[in-house]
Amino acid sequence: MTALRILLIEDSERDAARIALELRRAGYEPEITRVDTLPRLREELERGGFDLVVSDYCLPAFSAPEALALFREQNVDIPFIVVSGAVGEDIAVEVMKSGAHDYVLKDRMMRLVPAIQRELGEVKVRGERRKTETLFRSILRTSPHPSAIVTVEGGTLVHISDSFRKRLLADKTLVPGQRLLDVVDFAHPERIAQVLMRGGTAPYVVYAADGQNRVANVRVHTVEHQGTAYANVVIEDVTEQHYLKTAFDAVGDAVVIVSSSQTLLYANRAAEGLWEALYFGMDVRPMLAAFGLAVPHSEPRLTIAGETYEVHAVPFRFAGESESSTILTFRNVSQEEQLLALSTHDPLTGIYNVRFFDDALRENGGGALAMVDLDRFKPINDELGHSAGDAALIRFTQLIRRELRPGDVFARLGGDEFGLLFPNTSVGEATRIVARIYDTLQRNPFHYDGQSRPLSASCGIGEVVPPVEETKKRVDAALYEAKRSGRGRWVVAEGIGDSG
């Protein structure tokens, strides 16, 4: 188990316990300090030592925006994740603008652990970046690529680097007054003349060196000094990368190759379709961080422009290198996910279907099983119409889902028949959950086209013991006993588990 110190801003013990359960399921050992007032929050922030902050949006004494204001005041560099009930999109956007790192709805708690893992990874990246910032600042002042200072007007060479003299002048001394376009044989000198005037990058420029055609990205940074405009010209040879790019462009998946220093080595045409303005040597960290990615480690899946992509990271080393680069492949799996959802979910209610439920029941190591029928569904369907019947089934499943735990499996088995699997749960605990479901159904009648119908259910409950088919028969018998007893009640299967 991985230790995790959490400052939890929450007034509900139940929600706090739910968060702790999610983290334990993911392999964490959370040490939670819970606060519900601003003075206590200030005190704990000053004490420090936390890995992250998880906050409800609205508490009796204060709200998440107030907590974020104090968080910014303390200048704490740890993730701040808001976990709350359903709120408007405008509130979620406001919270993110106020400094929250993520926003997780309480009915989508499966997002909490990935959000925490992503943000903890970002904290680590920021720390490593701070450690090396001074070193990189000094290294980046000197380019290993051929570089030169030229006048913008005329392109006269003023100064050249040692690498420029060695590679492009054959170690000869620069003659005063020589022009860049006279010294370097570019295939399209007009492109270089244009970029000298405006600055920026001319990608994949062909030039001759040592009797061979080479390919380079030509970068130009302009500056004015004592009334004269100068340009710093850097010629980055990318011949091998260019040839590899041509090959990678034939690949349908997006492919990005990142160096050990987190700069872009290659990006194929499919990758350029996902991200704009990709060029060799760019720092890819901001681009990847926008999607919660970091190299060499990355999340296995992410969403780009509404499409789901499966990410594969493969480390490798170029010949003679001591540090690894990384090949990132992004494969669009949106259609696969849609097909999977269709194969495992009921299209009307959105809950699991009988196929998924039977597989879960066979694979489960124990727990409790409940078979549930919606009472008096036929009159609703016959008297109000099939649309009303569909609406009643949807409303019925929505009300039941309110009372289920994240690990419970809820499925439509057919028509008005449903199944509930409670993993690692005693029959007694499952019965208490069913009791809460019945209470919710009683308090929420079904309204349709100006008419109101009560919602109730008949239910059989029993312990899951091998063989599974025998368990289903016993629980199904208990369900029909509940129906014969007058509906609107549950019956525990005889001889299976405790009922207390």
C-alpha positions as CSV (number, residue, x, y, z in Angstrom):
1,M,0.0,0.0,0.0
2,T,1.2,3.5,-0.9
3,A,1.0,6.0,2.0
4,L,-0.9,9.2,1.1
5,R,-1.4,12.2,3.4
6,I,-4.7,14.0,2.6
7,L,-6.1,17.2,3.9
8,L,-9.9,16.6,3.5
9,I,-12.2,19.6,3.6
10,E,-15.5,17.8,4.2
11,D,-18.3,17.9,6.8
12,S,-19.8,14.5,5.9
13,E,-18.3,11.5,7.6
14,R,-20.0,9.2,5.1
15,D,-18.5,11.0,2.1
16,A,-15.1,11.0,3.9
17,A,-15.4,7.3,4.3
18,R,-16.3,6.8,0.7
19,I,-13.2,8.7,-0.5
20,A,-11.0,6.6,1.8
21,L,-12.6,3.5,0.4
22,E,-11.9,4.5,-3.2
23,L,-8.2,5.2,-2.3
24,R,-7.8,1.9,-0.5
25,R,-9.2,0.0,-3.5
26,A,-6.6,1.7,-5.7
27,G,-3.7,0.5,-3.4
28,Y,-3.3,3.6,-1.2
29,E,-3.1,3.8,2.5
30,P,-4.7,7.2,3.1
31,E,-3.9,9.2,6.2
32,I,-6.8,11.7,6.3
33,T,-7.0,14.9,8.3
34,R,-10.5,16.2,8.0
35,V,-11.4,19.9,8.6
36,D,-14.7,21.8,8.2
37,T,-13.8,25.4,9.2
38,L,-11.5,28.0,7.8
39,P,-9.4,28.4,11.0
40,R,-8.7,24.7,11.1
41,L,-7.9,24.7,7.4
42,R,-5.4,27.6,7.9
43,E,-3.9,25.7,10.9
44,E,-3.4,22.5,8.9
45,L,-2.0,24.3,5.8
46,E,0.6,26.1,8.0
47,R,1.5,22.7,9.6
48,G,2.0,21.2,6.1
49,G,3.2,17.8,5.1
50,F,0.2,16.9,3.0
51,D,0.4,15.2,-0.4
52,L,-2.9,16.8,-1.7
53,V,-6.1,18.5,-0.7
54,V,-9.6,17.1,-1.4
55,S,-12.5,19.5,-0.8
56,D,-16.3,19.5,-0.9
57,Y,-17.7,22.5,-2.8
58,C,-20.1,23.7,-0.2
59,L,-19.8,23.3,3.6
60,P,-21.9,24.9,6.3
61,A,-19.1,27.3,7.4
62,F,-17.5,28.1,4.0
63,S,-17.0,27.0,0.4
64,A,-14.4,25.6,-2.0
65,P,-13.7,29.1,-3.5
66,E,-12.9,30.4,0.0
67,A,-10.6,27.4,0.6
68,L,-8.9,28.0,-2.7
69,A,-8.3,31.7,-1.8
70,L,-6.6,30.6,1.4
71,F,-4.7,27.9,-0.5
72,R,-3.3,30.5,-2.9
73,E,-2.4,32.8,0.0
74,Q,-0.3,30.0,1.6
75,N,1.4,29.4,-1.8
76,V,1.1,25.6,-1.4
77,D,2.2,23.5,-4.4
78,I,0.1,20.4,-3.9
79,P,-3.0,19.2,-5.9
80,F,-6.3,20.7,-4.9
81,I,-9.2,18.5,-6.1
82,V,-12.9,19.5,-5.6
83,V,-15.3,16.5,-5.0
84,S,-18.9,17.5,-4.8
85,G,-22.5,16.8,-5.9
86,A,-24.0,17.9,-9.2
87,V,-23.4,21.6,-9.9
88,G,-23.7,23.8,-13.0
89,E,-20.9,23.9,-15.6
90,D,-20.4,27.6,-14.8
91,I,-19.5,26.8,-11.2
92,A,-17.1,24.0,-12.2
93,V,-15.4,26.4,-14.6
94,E,-15.2,29.1,-11.9
95,V,-13.6,26.6,-9.4
96,M,-11.0,25.6,-12.0
97,K,-10.2,29.2,-12.8
98,S,-9.8,29.8,-9.0
99,G,-6.9,27.3,-8.9
100,A,-8.5,23.9,-8.4
101,H,-6.6,21.2,-10.3
102,D,-9.6,19.0,-11.0
103,Y,-13.4,18.7,-10.3
104,V,-14.9,15.3,-9.6
105,L,-18.6,14.7,-9.2
106,K,-19.7,12.5,-6.3
107,D,-21.7,10.2,-8.6
108,R,-18.6,9.7,-10.7
109,M,-16.1,8.8,-8.0
110,M,-14.3,6.4,-10.4
111,R,-12.6,9.5,-11.7
112,L,-11.1,10.5,-8.3
113,V,-8.1,8.1,-8.2
114,P,-7.0,8.8,-11.8
115,A,-7.3,12.5,-11.1
116,I,-5.2,12.2,-8.0
117,Q,-2.6,10.1,-9.7
118,R,-2.3,12.5,-12.6
119,E,-2.0,15.6,-10.3
120,L,0.6,13.9,-8.1
121,G,2.6,13.1,-11.2
122,E,2.3,16.8,-12.2
123,V,3.7,17.9,-8.8
124,K,6.6,15.6,-9.3
125,V,7.3,17.0,-12.7
126,R,7.1,20.6,-11.4
127,G,9.6,19.7,-8.6
128,E,12.0,18.2,-11.1
129,R,11.7,21.2,-13.4
130,R,12.5,23.6,-10.6
131,K,15.6,21.5,-9.7
132,T,17.0,21.7,-13.2
133,E,15.8,25.1,-14.2
134,T,19.0,26.9,-13.5
135,L,21.1,24.3,-15.3
136,F,18.9,24.4,-18.4
137,R,18.9,28.2,-18.5
138,S,22.7,28.2,-18.8
139,I,22.8,25.3,-21.3
140,L,20.2,26.8,-23.6
141,R,22.3,30.0,-24.1
142,T,24.7,28.0,-26.3
143,S,23.3,26.0,-29.2
144,P,25.1,22.8,-30.3
145,H,23.7,23.4,-33.8
146,P,25.3,25.7,-36.3
147,S,24.3,29.3,-35.4
148,A,25.0,32.8,-36.6
149,I,24.2,36.4,-35.9
150,V,23.3,38.3,-39.0
151,T,21.9,41.7,-39.9
152,V,18.2,41.5,-40.8
153,E,18.7,43.9,-43.7
154,G,21.0,42.2,-46.1
155,G,21.7,39.1,-44.1
156,T,25.4,39.9,-43.5
157,L,27.1,37.5,-41.1
158,V,28.3,39.2,-37.9
159,H,29.3,36.2,-35.8
160,I,29.2,32.4,-36.2
161,S,29.5,29.6,-33.7
162,D,32.3,27.0,-33.8
163,S,29.8,24.4,-35.1
164,F,28.8,26.7,-38.0
165,R,32.5,27.2,-38.9
166,K,33.2,23.5,-38.7
167,R,30.2,22.2,-40.6
168,L,29.4,24.9,-43.1
169,L,32.7,26.7,-43.7
170,A,35.1,23.7,-43.5
171,D,36.9,25.4,-40.6
172,K,37.7,28.4,-42.7
173,T,37.8,31.9,-41.3
174,L,34.7,34.1,-41.9
175,V,35.4,36.9,-44.4
176,P,34.0,40.2,-43.3
177,G,30.9,41.2,-45.3
178,Q,29.9,37.7,-46.3
179,R,26.2,37.0,-46.4
180,L,24.4,34.0,-45.0
181,L,22.8,33.1,-48.3
182,D,26.3,33.3,-50.0
183,V,27.9,30.9,-47.5
184,V,25.0,28.4,-47.1
185,D,23.6,26.8,-50.3
186,F,19.9,26.7,-49.6
187,A,17.7,25.1,-52.2
188,H,15.1,27.8,-51.7
189,P,16.9,30.9,-50.4
190,E,13.7,33.0,-50.7
191,R,12.3,31.1,-47.7
192,I,15.3,32.0,-45.6
193,A,15.0,35.7,-46.7
194,Q,11.4,35.7,-45.6
195,V,12.0,34.2,-42.2
196,L,14.9,36.6,-41.6
197,M,12.5,39.5,-42.0
198,R,9.7,38.2,-39.8
199,G,11.4,35.7,-37.4
200,G,10.1,32.3,-36.6
201,T,10.9,28.9,-38.1
202,A,11.3,27.6,-41.6
203,P,10.8,23.9,-41.3
204,Y,12.4,21.2,-43.5
205,V,14.7,23.5,-45.5
206,V,16.9,21.7,-48.0
207,Y,20.6,22.8,-48.1
208,A,23.9,21.4,-49.4
209,A,26.7,20.4,-47.1
210,D,29.8,18.3,-48.0
211,G,28.3,17.7,-51.5
212,Q,25.1,16.2,-50.1
213,N,21.6,17.5,-49.7
214,R,20.6,17.8,-46.1
215,V,17.4,18.9,-44.3
216,A,17.2,21.4,-41.5
217,N,14.8,23.5,-39.4
218,V,16.0,27.1,-39.6
219,R,15.1,29.1,-36.5
220,V,15.3,32.9,-36.5
221,H,15.0,35.1,-33.4
222,T,15.2,38.8,-34.1
223,V,16.4,41.6,-31.8
224,E,17.2,45.3,-32.2
225,H,20.4,46.6,-30.8
226,Q,21.6,50.2,-31.0
227,G,19.3,51.0,-33.9
228,T,20.2,47.9,-36.0
229,A,18.0,44.8,-36.3
230,Y,19.8,41.5,-35.9
231,A,18.8,37.9,-36.2
232,N,20.0,34.8,-34.4
233,V,19.9,32.1,-36.9
234,V,20.1,28.4,-35.7
235,I,20.3,25.7,-38.4
236,E,19.1,22.4,-36.8
237,D,20.0,19.5,-39.1
238,V,17.0,17.0,-39.1
239,T,17.9,15.0,-42.2
240,E,17.5,11.6,-40.5
241,Q,14.4,12.7,-38.6
242,H,12.9,13.9,-41.9
243,Y,13.3,10.6,-43.6
244,L,11.9,8.8,-40.6
245,K,8.9,11.2,-40.6
246,T,8.1,10.3,-44.1
247,A,7.9,6.7,-43.1
248,F,5.9,7.4,-40.0
249,D,3.4,9.5,-42.0
250,A,2.3,6.2,-43.6
251,V,1.2,5.0,-40.2
252,G,-2.5,5.6,-39.4
253,D,-2.1,6.0,-35.6
254,A,-0.6,9.2,-34.2
255,V,3.1,8.7,-33.4
256,V,5.1,11.1,-31.3
257,I,8.8,10.5,-30.4
258,V,10.1,12.4,-27.4
259,S,13.8,12.7,-26.5
260,S,15.1,12.2,-23.0
261,S,15.2,15.9,-22.5
262,Q,11.4,16.1,-23.3
263,T,11.8,17.7,-26.8
264,L,10.0,16.5,-29.9
265,L,12.1,14.3,-32.3
266,Y,9.3,13.1,-34.6
267,A,5.6,13.6,-35.2
268,N,3.8,11.9,-38.0
269,R,0.9,13.4,-40.1
270,A,-1.7,11.8,-37.9
271,A,-0.2,13.5,-34.8
272,E,-0.1,16.8,-36.6
273,G,-3.9,16.3,-37.1
274,L,-4.3,16.1,-33.3
275,W,-2.0,19.0,-32.3
276,E,-1.1,22.1,-34.2
277,A,2.3,23.8,-34.6
278,L,4.5,20.7,-34.0
279,Y,8.1,21.1,-34.8
280,F,11.4,19.3,-34.1
281,G,13.1,20.3,-30.9
282,M,10.0,21.9,-29.2
283,D,9.4,21.3,-25.5
284,V,6.5,18.8,-25.5
285,R,5.8,19.0,-21.7
286,P,3.2,21.7,-21.9
287,M,1.4,20.0,-24.8
288,L,1.3,16.6,-23.0
289,A,0.5,18.1,-19.6
290,A,-2.7,19.6,-21.1
291,F,-4.0,16.1,-21.4
292,G,-2.5,14.8,-18.1
293,L,0.4,13.0,-19.8
294,A,4.0,13.0,-18.8
295,V,7.0,11.1,-20.3
296,P,8.2,8.4,-19.6
297,H,5.0,7.6,-17.7
298,S,1.6,8.3,-19.1
299,E,-2.1,7.5,-18.5
300,P,-3.2,4.5,-20.7
301,R,-6.1,6.4,-22.1
302,L,-7.1,10.0,-22.7
303,T,-9.7,12.1,-24.6
304,I,-8.8,14.5,-27.4
305,A,-11.4,16.5,-29.2
306,G,-14.1,14.2,-27.8
307,E,-12.4,11.0,-29.1
308,T,-10.8,8.4,-26.8
309,Y,-7.2,7.4,-27.5
310,E,-5.2,4.4,-26.1
311,V,-1.7,5.5,-25.4
312,H,1.3,3.2,-25.6
313,A,4.8,4.4,-24.4
314,V,7.8,2.5,-25.5
315,P,11.3,3.6,-24.3
316,F,14.3,3.1,-26.5
317,R,17.9,4.4,-27.0
318,F,19.6,5.8,-30.1
319,A,23.0,4.3,-30.8
320,G,25.6,5.9,-28.5
321,E,23.0,7.5,-26.2
322,S,23.0,6.8,-22.4
323,E,19.4,8.1,-21.8
324,S,16.2,6.7,-23.2
325,S,13.8,8.4,-25.6
326,T,10.2,7.4,-25.8
327,I,7.8,6.5,-28.6
328,L,4.2,7.5,-27.8
329,T,1.5,5.9,-30.0
330,F,-2.1,7.3,-29.8
331,R,-4.7,4.8,-31.2
332,N,-8.3,6.0,-31.6
333,V,-10.4,3.4,-29.7
334,S,-13.7,5.4,-29.6
335,Q,-15.5,2.9,-31.8
336,E,-14.2,0.0,-29.8
337,E,-15.5,1.6,-26.6
338,Q,-18.9,2.2,-28.1
339,L,-19.1,-1.4,-29.2
340,L,-18.0,-2.6,-25.8
341,A,-20.6,-0.4,-24.1
342,L,-23.3,-1.7,-26.4
343,S,-22.2,-5.3,-25.6
344,T,-22.3,-4.8,-21.8
345,H,-25.0,-2.2,-21.2
346,D,-28.8,-2.0,-21.5
347,P,-29.5,0.6,-24.3
348,L,-32.7,1.9,-22.5
349,T,-31.6,2.4,-18.9
350,G,-27.8,2.6,-19.3
351,I,-27.1,0.0,-16.6
352,Y,-25.4,-3.3,-17.2
353,N,-27.2,-6.0,-19.3
354,V,-27.8,-9.7,-18.4
355,R,-24.6,-10.9,-20.2
356,F,-22.4,-8.7,-18.1
357,F,-24.3,-9.5,-14.9
358,D,-24.0,-13.3,-15.4
359,D,-20.2,-12.9,-16.1
360,A,-19.8,-10.8,-12.9
361,L,-21.8,-13.3,-10.9
362,R,-19.7,-16.2,-12.0
363,E,-16.4,-14.3,-11.4
364,N,-17.4,-12.9,-8.1
365,G,-15.9,-14.6,-5.0
366,G,-18.9,-14.2,-2.8
367,G,-21.3,-11.6,-1.5
368,A,-25.1,-11.2,-1.8
369,L,-27.5,-11.4,-4.7
370,A,-30.8,-9.7,-5.1
371,M,-33.4,-10.3,-7.9
372,V,-35.8,-7.3,-8.3
373,D,-39.0,-6.9,-10.2
374,L,-40.8,-3.6,-10.8
375,D,-44.3,-4.0,-9.4
376,R,-47.4,-3.3,-11.6
377,F,-45.3,-2.4,-14.6
378,K,-47.9,-3.9,-17.1
379,P,-50.7,-1.4,-16.2
380,I,-48.3,1.5,-16.7
381,N,-47.3,0.1,-20.1
382,D,-50.9,-0.8,-21.2
383,E,-52.7,2.3,-19.9
384,L,-50.2,5.0,-20.5
385,G,-48.3,3.6,-23.5
386,H,-44.9,2.1,-24.2
387,S,-43.2,5.5,-23.9
388,A,-44.5,5.8,-20.4
389,G,-43.3,2.2,-19.7
390,D,-39.8,3.1,-20.9
391,A,-39.8,6.3,-18.8
392,A,-40.9,4.3,-15.7
393,L,-38.1,1.8,-16.2
394,I,-35.5,4.6,-16.5
395,R,-36.9,6.4,-13.4
396,F,-36.9,3.1,-11.5
397,T,-33.2,2.4,-12.3
398,Q,-32.2,6.0,-11.5
399,L,-33.8,5.8,-8.0
400,I,-32.1,2.5,-7.3
401,R,-28.7,3.7,-8.4
402,R,-28.8,6.5,-5.8
403,E,-28.5,4.0,-3.0
404,L,-25.8,1.7,-4.5
405,R,-22.1,1.7,-3.7
406,P,-19.4,2.2,-6.3
407,G,-18.6,-1.6,-6.4
408,D,-22.2,-2.8,-6.6
409,V,-23.3,-4.3,-10.0
410,F,-26.8,-3.4,-11.2
411,A,-28.3,-4.9,-14.3
412,R,-31.5,-5.2,-16.3
413,L,-32.1,-8.9,-16.9
414,G,-35.1,-8.4,-19.2
415,G,-38.4,-6.5,-19.3
416,D,-39.1,-5.3,-15.7
417,E,-36.6,-7.7,-14.1
418,F,-33.4,-6.5,-12.5
419,G,-30.4,-8.0,-10.7
420,L,-28.2,-6.6,-7.9
421,L,-24.8,-8.1,-7.0
422,F,-23.2,-6.9,-3.8
423,P,-19.6,-8.1,-3.8
424,N,-18.0,-9.0,-0.4
425,T,-21.3,-8.1,1.4
426,S,-23.3,-10.1,3.9
427,V,-27.0,-10.7,3.3
428,G,-27.7,-8.5,6.3
429,E,-25.9,-5.6,4.8
430,A,-27.5,-6.2,1.4
431,T,-30.9,-6.2,3.1
432,R,-30.2,-2.8,4.6
433,I,-29.3,-1.4,1.2
434,V,-32.5,-2.9,-0.3
435,A,-34.4,-1.2,2.6
436,R,-33.0,2.1,1.6
437,I,-34.0,1.5,-2.0
438,Y,-37.5,0.7,-1.0
439,D,-37.7,3.9,1.1
440,T,-36.4,5.9,-1.9
441,L,-39.0,4.3,-4.2
442,Q,-41.8,5.1,-1.7
443,R,-40.8,8.8,-1.5
444,N,-40.5,9.2,-5.3
445,P,-43.7,8.3,-7.3
446,F,-43.5,8.1,-11.1
447,H,-45.1,11.2,-12.9
448,Y,-46.0,11.0,-16.6
449,D,-48.3,13.2,-18.7
450,G,-50.1,14.7,-15.7
451,Q,-50.6,11.3,-14.0
452,S,-48.8,9.8,-11.0
453,R,-48.2,6.2,-10.2
454,P,-46.4,4.8,-7.1
455,L,-43.2,2.8,-7.7
456,S,-42.6,-0.4,-5.7
457,A,-40.6,-3.6,-6.1
458,S,-40.6,-7.2,-5.2
459,C,-37.2,-8.6,-4.2
460,G,-35.5,-11.9,-3.3
461,I,-32.1,-11.8,-1.5
462,G,-29.6,-14.5,-0.8
463,E,-25.9,-15.2,-0.3
464,V,-23.8,-16.1,-3.4
465,V,-22.5,-19.6,-2.9
466,P,-21.4,-22.1,-5.5
467,P,-22.9,-23.3,-7.7
468,V,-24.1,-19.9,-9.0
469,E,-27.1,-21.3,-10.9
470,E,-28.4,-22.8,-7.6
471,T,-28.0,-19.5,-5.9
472,K,-30.0,-17.8,-8.7
473,K,-32.8,-20.4,-8.3
474,R,-33.0,-19.9,-4.5
475,V,-33.1,-16.1,-4.8
476,D,-35.6,-16.3,-7.7
477,A,-37.8,-18.5,-5.5
478,A,-37.6,-15.9,-2.7
479,L,-38.6,-13.2,-5.3
480,Y,-41.7,-15.1,-6.2
481,E,-42.5,-15.6,-2.6
482,A,-42.4,-11.8,-2.2
483,K,-44.8,-11.4,-5.1
484,R,-47.2,-13.9,-3.6
485,S,-47.1,-12.1,-0.3
486,G,-48.5,-9.0,-1.8
487,R,-45.6,-7.2,-3.6
488,G,-43.8,-4.2,-2.4
489,R,-41.6,-6.3,-0.1
490,W,-38.5,-8.5,0.0
491,V,-37.8,-12.0,1.1
492,V,-34.5,-13.5,2.2
493,A,-33.9,-17.0,0.6
494,E,-34.1,-19.7,3.2
495,G,-30.9,-21.2,4.5
496,I,-28.7,-18.7,2.7
497,G,-26.7,-16.2,4.7
498,D,-27.9,-14.2,7.7
499,S,-30.8,-11.6,7.5
500,G,-29.7,-9.4,10.4
